[in-house]
Amino acid sequence: MFDGRFRSAVEEGVAPVGSSLGSRRLRADHLTALGLVLAAACAFVIATGHLFLGLILLILAAVPDLLDGAVAKATGTSSVRGAFFDSVSDRVTDSLILGGIAWHLASSRQAHWAVLPLAVLGVSNLISYERAKAESLGFEAKGGLMERAERIIALCLGLAFPVVLIPVLWIMLALTTVTAGQRFVKVWRQAPGPVDADRGSAAEMLRQERAELRAERAELRAERAALRDHGGAASRWREWREAREAILRERAANGALTSRSGGARRRQRARPGSGARVPVGGPWGRRDRTRP
């Protein structure tokens, strides 16, 4: 709920503080490491029974976690490495604080009460795992009734009033379990089933094929337009064909003329008394003989 409603407002409010800290050569990783140290001190103080002092250290440990993102944005040092370090430090901080509360309950009350904060820790880690796994698969798993900010606020309330510490832990366990269920259902609805996945893959392949066909048709239309505009191969083919037809017509006309002239010569040789010479004797005895 905090991420969905108040995260943007809080980030805008701490942005000037992040710019101021970044100008002093302070980096986001330094704040993250400071938060870990304060969380370890908080866990130790709570385990020894000093709950009010543990409350102060818990608030101090939450401040660096709130400012490290603002410092990273102000200094332009946001990175995947820093995001990974911040996420791991959050899990370690939760483990230390809830472990310190479990130690305190086991020391001041009956030992089985120590299971309660450990149960809250286990479900909290499940929530974090659901989000990480969903994001690795390309889905979204944010939101829920009891996220990390709400858990920190509830722990501060329990440490401020030790009488309600155990009821607060019970409420945290219930709401954290509901949040885990909410995120599971949210990812379940986003993720396709086996049949839906097959249909989706077939539909995606069909869409890709149609897109490829449309692209090929567009290329063909562009090529035809270019040939019409600039002549190209089509005009060259037409010119070659017309030239060839002209040559064939010329050859046909020349052949007709040749055949007519040859017929005239044959008719002239065939007339008697024309004085035409006729080759006689074949290739070895070729001589001309005048017809009588």
C-alpha positions in Angstrom: 0.0 0.0 0.0 2.9 2.4 0.8 4.5 1.8 -2.6 1.3 2.4 -4.5 0.1 5.5 -2.6 3.0 7.3 -0.9 6.2 6.2 -2.7 6.2 9.0 -5.3 5.4 11.7 -2.7 8.1 10.5 -0.4 10.7 10.3 -3.2 9.9 13.9 -4.2 10.3 15.0 -0.6 13.7 13.4 -0.1 15.1 14.3 -3.4 16.6 17.6 -2.1 18.2 15.7 0.8 19.6 13.2 -1.7 21.1 16.1 -3.7 22.6 17.6 -0.6 24.2 14.3 0.5 25.5 13.6 -3.0 27.3 17.0 -3.1 29.2 15.8 -0.1 30.7 12.9 -2.0 28.4 10.4 -0.2 27.3 7.5 -2.3 24.2 5.3 -2.1 26.3 2.2 -1.3 27.7 4.0 1.8 24.1 4.6 3.0 23.2 1.0 2.4 26.2 -0.2 4.4 25.4 2.2 7.2 21.8 0.8 7.3 23.2 -2.7 7.7 25.4 -1.6 10.6 22.6 0.1 12.4 20.3 -2.9 11.8 22.9 -5.2 13.4 23.1 -2.8 16.4 19.3 -2.7 16.6 19.1 -6.5 16.7 21.6 -6.7 19.5 19.9 -4.1 21.6 16.5 -5.7 21.2 17.9 -9.1 22.0 19.2 -7.8 25.3 15.8 -6.4 26.2 16.3 -2.6 25.5 13.2 -2.2 23.3 13.0 1.6 23.3 16.6 1.9 22.3 16.0 -0.7 19.7 13.1 1.4 18.4 15.5 4.4 18.0 18.1 2.3 16.2 15.4 0.8 13.9 14.2 4.3 12.9 17.8 5.3 12.3 18.4 2.1 10.2 15.3 2.9 8.1 16.5 6.4 7.2 19.6 5.3 5.0 17.3 2.8 3.2 15.0 5.7 2.4 17.7 8.0 1.2 20.0 5.7 -0.8 17.7 5.8 -3.8 17.6 9.6 -3.8 21.3 9.9 -3.5 21.8 7.4 -6.4 19.5 9.5 -8.6 21.1 12.8 -7.6 24.6 11.6 -8.3 23.8 9.6 -11.4 25.2 6.4 -9.9 22.1 4.2 -10.2 23.2 0.7 -11.3 22.1 -2.9 -11.3 24.9 -3.6 -8.8 23.5 -1.0 -6.4 19.9 -2.3 -6.8 21.1 -5.8 -6.0 23.1 -4.6 -2.9 20.0 -2.7 -1.6 17.7 -5.6 -2.1 20.0 -8.0 -0.3 20.6 -5.6 2.5 16.8 -5.3 3.0 16.6 -9.1 3.5 19.5 -9.1 5.9 18.0 -6.2 7.9 14.7 -8.0 8.3 16.4 -11.2 9.4 18.5 -9.3 12.0 15.6 -7.4 13.5 13.2 -10.2 13.6 15.9 -12.5 14.9 16.6 -10.1 17.7 12.9 -10.0 18.6 12.8 -13.8 18.6 15.8 -13.9 20.9 14.1 -11.4 23.2 10.9 -13.4 23.3 12.7 -16.6 24.0 14.6 -15.0 26.9 11.8 -13.0 28.5 8.8 -15.3 27.8 8.3 -18.9 26.9 10.6 -20.3 24.2 7.8 -21.2 21.7 7.0 -17.4 21.3 10.3 -17.1 19.4 8.6 -19.0 16.5 6.2 -16.1 15.9 8.7 -13.5 14.6 10.5 -16.3 12.7 7.2 -17.1 11.0 6.8 -13.5 10.0 10.3 -13.6 8.6 9.6 -16.7 6.6 6.5 -15.2 5.0 8.2 -11.9 4.4 10.9 -13.7 2.5 8.3 -15.5 0.5 6.8 -12.2 -0.5 10.2 -10.9 -1.7 10.8 -14.2 -3.6 7.4 -13.9 -5.4 8.2 -10.4 -6.6 11.8 -11.3 -7.7 10.6 -14.5 -9.5 7.7 -12.7 -11.2 9.9 -9.8 -12.4 12.5 -12.4 -13.8 9.6 -13.9 -15.8 8.4 -10.5 -17.1 5.4 -10.1 -14.8 4.6 -7.6 -12.1 4.1 -8.6 -8.4 4.1 -5.4 -6.5 1.4 -4.3 -3.9 -0.3 -6.0 -1.0 -1.5 -5.2 2.4 1.7 -5.7 4.3 4.9 -4.8 2.4 8.2 -4.0 3.9 7.4 -0.4 4.8 4.2 -1.5 6.6 6.2 -4.2 8.5 8.8 -1.6 9.7 6.0 0.7 10.9 4.3 -2.2 12.7 7.6 -3.3 14.4 8.1 0.3 15.5 4.7 0.3 17.1 5.4 -3.0 18.9 8.8 -1.8 20.2 7.3 1.5 21.4 4.6 -0.3 23.3 6.0 -3.7 24.5 2.6 -4.8 25.8 1.2 -5.0 22.3 4.4 -6.6 20.7 2.9 -10.1 20.5 -0.5 -9.0 19.1 1.4 -6.8 16.6 3.4 -9.8 15.5 0.2 -11.9 15.1 -1.3 -9.1 12.9 1.9 -8.9 10.9 1.8 -12.7 10.3 -1.8 -12.6 9.2 -1.4 -9.6 6.9 1.9 -10.8 5.5 0.3 -14.2 4.6 -2.6 -12.3 2.9 0.0 -10.3 0.9 1.8 -13.4 -0.2 -1.6 -14.8 -1.4 -2.4 -11.6 -3.2 0.9 -11.5 -5.1 0.5 -15.2 -6.0 -2.9 -14.6 -7.5 -1.7 -11.5 -9.3 1.1 -13.4 -11.0 -1.1 -16.4 -11.6 -3.6 -14.2 -13.6 -0.8 -12.7 -15.6 1.0 -15.9 -16.5 -0.6 -17.9 -19.4 -1.4 -21.6 -18.9 -0.3 -24.5 -21.2 -3.2 -24.1 -23.6 -3.1 -20.4 -23.6 0.6 -20.5 -24.2 0.2 -22.8 -27.3 -2.5 -20.6 -28.7 -0.5 -17.5 -28.0 2.5 -18.9 -29.7 0.5 -20.0 -32.7 -1.2 -16.6 -32.9 2.2 -14.9 -32.6 3.6 -17.0 -35.4 0.6 -16.2 -37.6 1.0 -12.5 -36.9 4.7 -12.6 -37.7 4.0 -14.4 -41.0 1.3 -11.8 -42.0 3.7 -9.0 -41.1 6.4 -10.6 -43.3 4.0 -10.9 -46.2 2.9 -7.3 -45.8 6.5 -6.2 -45.8 7.3 -8.3 -49.0 4.2 -6.8 -50.7 5.3 -3.3 -49.8 8.8 -4.0 -51.2 7.3 -5.3 -54.5 5.1 -2.3 -54.8 8.0 0.0 -54.1 10.1 -1.8 -56.8 7.4 -1.5 -59.3 6.9 2.2 -58.6 10.6 2.7 -59.0 10.7 0.9 -62.3 7.8 3.0 -63.6 9.4 6.2 -62.5 12.9 5.5 -63.7 12.5 3.1 -66.6 14.6 0.2 -65.3 14.6 -3.4 -66.4 11.0 -3.3 -67.7 11.7 -0.5 -70.2 15.0 -2.2 -71.3 13.2 -5.4 -71.9 10.5 -3.7 -73.9 13.1 -1.8 -76.0 15.0 -5.0 -76.6 11.8 -6.8 -77.7 10.8 -4.0 -80.0 14.2 -3.9 -81.5 14.2 -7.6 -82.1 10.8 -7.5 -83.7 12.0 -4.7 -86.0 15.1 -6.8 -87.0 12.9 -9.8 -87.7 10.6 -7.8 -89.9 13.5 -6.4 -91.8 15.0 -9.8 -92.3 11.6 -11.1 -93.5 11.3 -8.2 -95.9 14.9 -8.8 -97.3 14.1 -12.5 -97.7 11.0 -11.8 -99.7 13.0 -9.5 -102.0 15.7 -12.1 -102.4 13.3 -14.8 -103.3 11.6 -12.6 -105.9 14.9 -11.6 -107.6 16.1 -15.2 -107.6 12.9 -16.3 -109.3 13.4 -13.7 -112.0 16.9 -14.8 -112.7 15.8 -18.4 -113.0 13.1 -17.5 -115.4 15.6 -15.5 -117.5 18.0 -18.4 -117.7 15.2 -20.7 -118.7 14.3 -18.7 -121.8 15.9 -20.1 -125.0 18.3 -18.0 -126.9 19.1 -15.8 -124.0 22.8 -16.5 -124.3 23.2 -17.5 -120.7 26.1 -19.6 -119.7 25.4 -22.8 -117.8 28.2 -24.5 -115.8 28.9 -28.0 -117.2 31.2 -30.7 -116.0 30.9 -30.5 -112.2 33.7 -29.4 -109.9 36.6 -31.1 -111.8 35.7 -30.1 -115.3 33.8 -26.8 -114.8 33.5 -24.9 -118.0 30.9 -22.6 -119.5 28.8 -23.7 -122.4 26.6 -21.3 -124.3 23.1 -22.6 -125.0 22.3 -22.7 -128.7 
